[in-house]
Amino acid sequence: MDTKKLAELLFPNVDKTPADMEELYPRRNLPEGAKVTRFAPSPTGFVHFGGLFPSTVAERLAHQSGGVLFLRIEDTDARREVPGAAEALIKTLATYGVNFDEGAILDESGKVSDKGIYGPYKQSLRGPIYHVFAKQLVAEGKAYPCFTDASELEELLSVNKKEEIKNTDWQAEAEARREQMLKAREITMEEVEKNLAAGNPFVLRILADGDGERKIKFTDLVKGNMEIPENDEDFVLLKSDGIPTYHFAHAVDDHLMGTTHVIRGEEWLPSLAKHIQLFRYLGFKLPKFLHIAQIMRLDENGNKKKLSKRDMGANMDDYTEMGYCPEAVCEYVMTLLNSNYEEWRMQNPDKPYTDFPFNIKKMSVSGCLFDFAKLEDVSKNVISKMDAEKVTNEVTAWALAFDKPFGEVLANNKDMAKAIFSIGRGGKKPRKDLATWKDAKGYMGFFFDEFYSVETEYPEKFSREDIKAVLSEFVEGFDMSDDMNVWFDKIKAIAEKHGYTTDMKAYKADPDAFKGNVADVSMFIRLAVTGKMNSPDMYAVMQILGKDKVTERITKMANTL
């Protein structure tokens, strides 16, 4: 067949050449070693935690090397596109430290627009570009049309997708499909002209030159040295509506946009042979590939499962509602990405995570385990290092969005809230009470009458008469001008008076010799003032609440006994 004539028949309106495209998209002028990476999602819904993972890798590799990170929107499947998803994706990723130098960005009106000379950055707007390269492949005898009924398109030639074959004898089924593929290759010029004249649509398929029995040696930057079967499937390049498949579009785009490193999930490994062949056919230099292991979780039986869209923690929007600060999530992601990150953090407690020398070789080959308990520990450390004003502002903003009554109280008492969050903050061993902003209400809500309540009763082993006497005597001697030492000396004196020792060594040696110890007496007062068995430093609490409120609460508690 005259393949050049065939190319003209299939693409009569394409008058540009690949050389024209190369001139339109010049090679990038970047420092040696600079990496060009991209995040290329489909706008099909919320941002998955599994999407933050590779986008963070892409961001670190690009910005750590003085390179470029760009966002490309792969919206070629209009059936799956969710309105507003691209805008939400850009905002969400920016929240978690993934900021793009180029590509699809939000303009002043909040709509997606392009920044950079390698656009359009939405694949749906790049149709003419793909057709230029499609025409080239046909002219070189590397692709051919397949005029097929729409209902048959996805069923045809799925030789490598055994899971889709329902027949138990998949080998026989695969052979039948291969025969169908070979037959499709034999289309004549007359058949092409007849179909085109009738207005019949066609898909464009690559003419595979591989042998599934032979292996290709390949080095993945995460997985290491690999051997994969050659591609022997005539997979689709252009669908019947002229829209490219992912395979074709990403190859053309990554070449023209100068992508040096492709970061994607390991679920794309079965398609790797297709992409290697396609880059070779197009005459493009193959970028470096990083196939990242899936994010796993433990199910109720302790078995590892892939983190699915339905799991808590999969949707990045959940983190905002749960009250996790973005800094903590970013920090947690880094602990998953590099095995030596936590060691670095211990040695550099005050540096931003972006100072960490991210290393591809330290990435997990087998997969990372998502763990909320670990995230909470990381988050407590992150929040403990924040100053009181930031914590106050962040908690207030979160509460106004998700717990309005609490948020309004904080907003109306900002100075008091800041004083509360200052308790135990700073120093070498700051308090670590908060893992999320949602925890703040349980931690310090008792300061405000709207949220004060007595959560538990005094233990039965303690005499109600003793408790009442302790509370009454404390109120009588309470003086806001006392420093912490004088304040506590008064509590110890009350304890000793009622048979509660201040000698903790003696108490541990023979607890039956005493009614209790000074910690028990402090607990009597704490429960009355805060309604809780555990609270921030009581001296600081009382200084913030003031004499009237402390007296009121303790007196009220004493009267109930």
C-alpha positions in Angstrom: 0.0 0.0 0.0 1.1 3.6 -0.7 1.3 4.8 2.9 2.0 8.4 1.9 -1.2 8.4 -0.1 -3.0 6.7 2.8 -1.8 9.4 5.1 -3.2 12.1 2.8 -6.6 10.3 2.6 -6.9 10.0 6.3 -5.6 13.5 7.2 -6.3 15.7 4.2 -6.5 18.9 6.3 -3.2 18.4 8.1 -0.6 20.6 6.3 1.9 20.9 9.2 4.9 18.5 9.7 6.6 17.2 12.8 9.5 19.6 12.0 7.0 22.5 12.2 6.0 21.3 15.7 9.6 21.0 16.8 10.1 24.7 15.7 6.9 25.8 17.5 8.0 24.0 20.7 11.8 24.7 21.0 14.0 22.7 23.4 14.2 24.2 26.9 17.3 26.1 27.9 17.9 25.0 31.4 21.0 24.4 33.6 22.7 21.0 33.4 21.0 18.5 35.6 17.7 20.5 35.8 14.7 18.2 35.6 11.4 19.0 33.9 8.6 17.1 35.5 4.8 17.3 35.2 1.7 16.3 36.9 -0.9 15.2 34.3 -4.2 14.3 35.9 -7.6 13.8 34.4 -10.2 16.2 35.9 -12.5 13.5 37.1 -13.2 14.4 40.7 -11.4 15.0 43.9 -7.6 14.9 44.4 -6.7 11.5 45.8 -3.9 11.0 48.3 -2.3 8.8 45.7 -2.2 11.9 43.4 -0.5 14.1 46.0 2.2 11.4 46.3 3.6 11.5 42.7 3.0 15.3 42.3 5.1 15.9 45.4 7.9 13.7 43.9 7.6 15.7 40.7 7.7 19.0 42.6 10.7 18.0 44.6 12.7 16.7 41.6 12.0 19.8 39.6 12.6 22.5 42.2 15.5 20.8 43.9 17.3 20.7 40.6 16.5 24.2 39.4 14.1 22.7 36.8 10.5 23.2 35.9 7.3 21.6 37.1 4.2 22.0 34.9 0.6 20.9 35.1 -1.0 19.3 32.1 -4.7 18.5 32.1 -5.5 15.2 30.3 -9.1 15.8 29.5 -9.5 13.7 26.4 -12.2 11.6 27.9 -15.1 14.1 28.1 -17.4 11.4 29.5 -15.4 11.3 32.7 -14.7 15.0 33.2 -16.2 16.6 36.2 -17.0 20.4 35.9 -14.7 22.4 38.2 -12.4 19.5 39.0 -9.4 21.1 37.4 -9.8 24.3 39.3 -10.3 22.4 42.6 -7.2 20.3 41.8 -5.0 23.3 41.3 -6.1 24.8 44.6 -5.8 21.6 46.5 -2.3 20.9 45.3 -1.1 24.4 46.1 -2.4 24.0 49.6 -0.1 21.0 50.0 3.0 22.6 48.6 2.7 21.6 45.0 3.0 24.9 43.0 3.5 24.8 39.3 5.9 27.0 37.4 4.1 26.5 34.1 1.0 25.0 32.5 -2.6 25.1 33.6 -3.0 27.7 36.3 -5.8 29.8 37.8 -6.2 33.3 36.5 -7.6 36.2 38.5 -11.1 35.1 37.9 -10.4 31.6 39.2 -10.6 30.0 35.8 -8.0 27.6 34.3 -5.7 29.4 31.9 -2.2 28.7 30.4 1.1 30.0 31.6 4.1 29.1 29.4 5.0 28.7 25.7 4.5 25.0 25.5 0.7 25.1 25.6 -2.1 24.5 25.2 -1.8 22.6 28.5 -5.2 21.0 28.1 -5.1 18.0 25.8 -8.6 18.6 24.5 -7.2 21.7 22.8 -4.2 20.0 21.2 -6.0 17.9 18.7 -4.3 19.4 15.6 -0.8 18.7 17.1 -1.6 15.0 17.6 -2.9 14.7 14.1 0.4 16.0 12.7 2.3 13.1 14.3 -0.5 10.6 13.5 -0.2 11.5 9.8 3.6 11.0 10.0 3.2 7.5 11.5 0.7 6.5 8.8 3.0 7.9 6.0 5.9 5.8 7.4 3.8 2.7 7.6 3.8 2.6 11.4 0.0 3.0 11.8 -3.1 2.1 10.0 -6.9 2.8 10.1 -9.4 0.4 11.4 -13.0 1.1 10.4 -15.0 -0.5 13.2 -18.4 -0.2 14.7 -18.2 1.9 17.9 -19.5 -1.0 20.1 -16.5 -3.1 19.0 -13.8 -0.6 19.5 -12.9 -1.6 23.1 -13.3 -5.3 22.5 -10.9 -5.5 19.5 -7.3 -6.6 20.0 -7.0 -6.8 23.8 -4.4 -9.5 23.6 -2.5 -8.2 26.6 -5.5 -7.7 28.8 -6.2 -11.2 30.0 -8.3 -10.0 32.9 -10.9 -8.7 30.4 -11.3 -12.1 28.7 -14.2 -14.0 30.2 -13.5 -17.2 28.3 -11.7 -19.7 30.6 -9.5 -20.7 27.7 -7.9 -17.2 27.4 -5.1 -18.5 25.1 -7.6 -19.5 22.5 -9.4 -16.2 22.9 -6.2 -14.2 22.6 -5.2 -16.1 19.5 -8.6 -15.4 17.9 -8.1 -11.7 18.7 -4.6 -11.8 17.2 -5.9 -13.3 14.0 -8.5 -10.5 13.9 -5.6 -7.9 14.4 -3.6 -9.4 11.5 -6.7 -9.3 9.3 -7.3 -5.7 10.2 -3.8 -4.9 9.0 -4.6 -6.1 5.5 -7.0 -3.3 4.8 -6.7 -2.1 1.1 -6.6 1.3 -0.3 -10.0 0.6 -2.0 -11.5 -0.3 1.3 -10.2 2.8 2.9 -11.6 5.0 0.1 -14.9 3.3 0.2 -15.3 3.7 4.0 -14.2 7.4 3.9 -16.7 8.1 1.1 -19.4 6.5 3.2 -18.4 8.7 6.1 -17.5 5.8 8.3 -15.3 6.7 11.3 -12.0 5.0 12.0 -9.6 4.4 14.8 -6.0 4.7 14.1 -3.9 1.8 15.4 -0.1 1.5 15.7 1.5 -1.3 13.7 3.2 -3.3 16.4 6.6 -4.7 15.5 7.3 -6.5 18.7 7.2 -10.1 19.8 5.6 -10.9 23.1 8.1 -13.7 23.6 11.1 -11.4 23.5 12.1 -9.1 26.4 13.2 -5.5 26.5 15.8 -4.4 29.1 14.7 -1.3 30.9 15.9 0.7 33.9 13.2 2.4 36.0 14.6 4.9 38.5 12.5 3.4 41.3 12.1 -0.2 40.4 15.6 -0.6 39.0 16.6 -2.9 36.2 13.7 -4.7 34.6 12.9 -7.0 31.7 9.5 -6.6 30.0 7.9 -8.3 27.0 8.0 -6.3 23.8 4.7 -4.8 22.6 2.9 -7.0 20.1 -0.5 -5.2 20.3 -1.8 -2.8 17.7 -3.2 -0.5 20.3 -5.3 2.6 19.5 -3.6 5.9 18.9 -6.6 8.0 17.8 -10.2 7.2 18.7 -13.0 7.4 16.2 -13.7 11.0 17.2 -10.1 12.0 16.4 -9.2 12.3 20.1 -6.0 10.6 21.1 -5.6 7.9 23.7 -3.4 8.5 26.7 -0.7 6.4 25.2 -0.4 8.6 22.1 -1.1 12.0 23.7 1.3 11.7 26.5 4.2 10.7 24.2 3.7 13.6 21.9 3.1 16.1 24.8 6.0 14.9 27.0 8.4 15.2 24.0 7.2 18.7 22.9 7.0 20.0 26.4 10.5 18.8 27.2 9.6 16.4 30.0 12.8 14.7 31.3 11.2 12.5 34.1 7.8 10.9 34.1 6.5 10.1 37.6 3.5 7.8 37.7 2.0 4.9 39.5 3.2 1.3 39.0 -0.2 0.4 37.6 1.2 1.9 34.3 4.0 -0.7 34.1 1.9 -3.1 31.8 1.7 -0.2 29.3 5.4 0.6 29.4 6.3 -1.5 26.4 3.7 0.3 24.3 5.2 3.7 25.3 8.8 2.6 24.6 7.7 1.5 21.1 5.7 4.7 20.5 8.6 6.9 21.5 10.9 4.9 19.2 8.4 5.1 16.3 8.1 8.9 16.7 11.8 9.4 16.9 11.6 10.9 20.4 14.1 10.5 23.2 12.6 8.4 25.9 12.3 10.3 29.2 13.3 8.7 32.5 10.5 6.8 34.2 9.7 6.5 37.9 6.9 4.0 38.6 5.9 4.6 42.2 4.5 1.8 44.3 0.9 2.0 45.4 -0.3 3.5 48.7 -1.4 0.6 50.9 -3.5 0.4 54.1 -4.3 -2.3 56.6 -7.8 -3.7 56.5 -9.7 -4.9 59.6 -7.9 -8.3 59.4 -4.4 -6.7 59.2 -4.0 -7.4 55.5 -2.5 -4.8 53.1 -4.9 -3.4 50.6 -4.7 -0.6 48.1 -5.9 2.8 49.4 -9.1 3.1 47.5 -11.2 6.2 46.7 -13.7 5.1 49.4 -11.2 4.9 52.2 -10.9 7.7 54.8 -7.8 9.7 53.9 -8.0 9.0 50.2 -9.8 12.3 49.4 -7.5 15.3 50.1 -10.6 17.4 51.0 -11.1 15.1 54.0 -7.9 16.4 55.6 -9.3 20.0 55.7 -12.5 18.8 57.3 -10.6 16.6 59.8 -8.5 19.6 60.7 -5.1 18.4 59.6 -2.8 21.4 58.8 -1.2 21.2 55.3 2.3 21.5 56.8 1.7 18.2 58.7 0.4 16.4 55.7 3.4 17.5 53.6 5.7 16.4 56.4 4.0 13.0 56.6 4.2 12.5 52.8 8.0 13.1 53.0 8.3 10.3 55.6 6.6 8.0 53.2 8.7 9.1 50.2 12.2 8.8 51.6 13.3 6.3 54.2 15.9 8.6 55.6 13.6 11.6 56.0 12.9 11.1 59.7 16.6 10.8 60.5 17.2 14.1 58.7 14.3 15.8 60.5 15.8 14.8 63.9 19.0 16.4 62.9 17.3 19.5 61.4 14.2 20.1 63.6 13.7 23.7 62.5 14.3 23.5 58.8 11.5 23.4 56.2 10.9 20.0 54.6 11.9 21.6 51.3 15.5 21.8 52.5 15.6 18.0 52.7 17.8 16.5 49.9 15.1 14.3 48.3 16.6 11.1 46.8 15.0 8.8 44.3 17.1 5.9 45.5 15.5 6.2 49.0 12.0 5.6 47.7 10.2 2.4 48.5 10.0 -0.3 45.8 7.3 -2.4 47.4 4.8 0.3 48.5 4.1 2.6 51.4 1.7 2.0 54.2 -0.8 4.8 55.0 -1.2 5.1 58.7 -3.3 7.7 60.5 -1.5 7.1 63.8 1.8 8.0 62.2 0.2 11.1 60.6 -1.1 12.2 64.0 2.3 11.8 65.6 3.9 13.9 62.8 1.1 16.4 63.0 1.6 16.9 66.8 5.2 17.6 66.2 4.5 20.1 63.5 1.8 22.0 65.4 3.9 22.0 68.6 6.5 24.1 66.8 4.0 26.7 65.6 3.7 30.0 67.5 0.5 30.7 69.4 -0.7 33.4 67.0 -0.6 31.0 64.0 -2.3 28.2 65.9 -5.0 30.7 67.1 -5.6 31.9 63.5 -5.7 28.4 62.0 -8.0 26.9 64.7 -10.3 29.9 64.4 -10.5 29.7 60.6 -11.1 25.9 60.7 -13.8 26.2 63.4 -15.6 29.0 61.5 -15.9 26.7 58.6 -16.7 23.4 60.4 -17.8 24.3 63.9 -19.3 27.8 63.7 -20.3 28.3 67.4 -16.8 27.4 68.5 -15.3 29.5 65.8 -17.3 32.6 66.7 -16.3 32.3 70.4 -12.6 32.1 69.4 -13.0 35.0 66.9 -14.7 37.1 69.7 -12.0 36.3 72.2 -8.8 36.2 70.1 -6.5 37.5 72.8 -7.7 35.0 75.3 -7.4 32.2 72.7 -3.9 33.2 72.0 -3.0 33.2 75.6 -4.5 29.7 76.0 -2.5 28.4 73.0 0.7 29.9 74.5 0.6 27.5 77.4 3.5 25.2 77.2 4.4 26.4 73.7 8.0 27.0 72.8 11.1 25.7 74.5 12.9 22.4 73.9 9.9 20.2 75.0 6.7 22.0 73.9 3.3 20.4 74.7 1.9 18.2 72.0 -1.8 18.2 72.7 -3.1 19.0 69.2 -2.9 16.6 66.3 -5.6 18.4 64.3 -7.4 21.8 64.6 -10.5 19.7 65.5 -8.8 18.6 68.7 -8.7 22.2 69.9 -12.2 22.3 71.2 -11.7 19.3 73.5 -8.3 20.6 74.6 -9.3 24.2 75.6 -13.1 24.6 75.1 -13.6 24.4 78.9 -12.2 28.0 79.2 -15.5 29.2 77.7 -18.7 28.7 79.6 -20.5 27.7 76.4 -18.3 24.5 76.2 -17.5 23.9 79.9 -19.0 20.7 81.3 -17.9 18.2 84.0 -16.8 15.2 82.0 -16.3 12.7 84.9 -17.0 12.3 88.6 -14.4 12.1 91.3 -13.2 8.6 92.0 -15.2 6.8 94.7 -12.1 6.1 96.8 -11.8 9.7 97.8 -13.9 11.2 100.6 -16.4 13.7 99.5 -15.8 15.6 102.7 -12.1 15.8 101.9 -12.8 17.0 98.4 -15.2 19.7 99.5 -12.8 20.9 102.2 -9.9 21.0 99.8 -12.0 23.1 97.3 -13.2 25.5 99.9 -9.8 26.1 101.5 -8.2 26.6 98.1 -10.8 29.3 97.2 -10.2 31.0 100.5 -6.5 31.2 99.9 -6.5 31.8 96.1 -4.6 35.0 95.1 -4.0 35.9 91.5 -0.8 37.7 92.5 0.8 34.6 93.8 3.6 33.3 91.6 3.6 29.6 90.6 5.7 28.5 93.6 3.6 30.2 96.2 0.4 29.0 94.5 1.6 25.4 94.6 2.9 25.7 98.2 -0.6 26.5 99.2 -1.9 23.4 97.5 0.7 21.3 99.2 -0.2 22.8 102.6 -3.9 21.9 102.1 -2.8 18.4 101.0 -0.7 17.8 104.1 -3.5 19.1 106.4 -6.0 16.5 105.1 -3.6 13.5 105.1 -2.5 13.7 101.5 1.3 13.5 101.4 3.6 15.7 99.3 6.4 13.1 99.6 6.0 11.1 96.4 8.8 8.6 97.3 7.1 7.9 100.6 3.8 7.5 98.9 5.2 5.0 96.3 6.9 3.0 99.1 3.7 2.7 101.2 0.6 4.2 99.6 -1.7 2.7 102.2 -0.1 5.0 104.8 -1.8 8.0 103.3 -5.2 9.1 102.0 -3.5 10.0 98.7 -0.9 12.4 97.5 -0.7 16.0 96.4 -1.4 15.1 92.8 -4.8 13.8 93.9 -5.5 17.1 95.6 -4.5 18.9 92.5 -6.9 16.7 90.6 -9.7 17.7 92.9 -9.1 21.4 92.0 -8.5 20.6 88.3 -11.8 18.8 87.8 -13.7 21.6 89.4 -12.0 24.3 87.3 -11.8 22.5 83.9 -14.3 19.7 84.2 -11.5 17.3 83.0 -9.0 15.0 84.6 -6.3 16.3 82.2 -5.7 19.8 81.1 -2.9 22.3 80.4 -0.9 23.7 83.3 -3.4 24.6 86.0 -1.5 27.7 87.2 -1.6 29.1 83.7 -5.2 28.1 83.3 -6.2 30.0 86.4 -4.2 33.1 85.4 -6.2 33.2 82.1 -9.6 32.4 83.6 -9.2 35.0 86.4 -10.2 35.0 90.1 -13.9 35.4 89.6 -14.3 32.5 87.2 -12.0 30.1 89.1 -13.9 30.9 92.3 -17.3 30.5 90.7 -16.5 27.1 89.3 -14.8 25.7 92.4 -17.6 27.0 94.6 -20.3 25.5 92.4 -18.5 22.1 92.4 -18.1 22.2 96.2 -21.8 22.9 96.6 -22.7 19.8 94.6 -20.8 17.5 96.9 
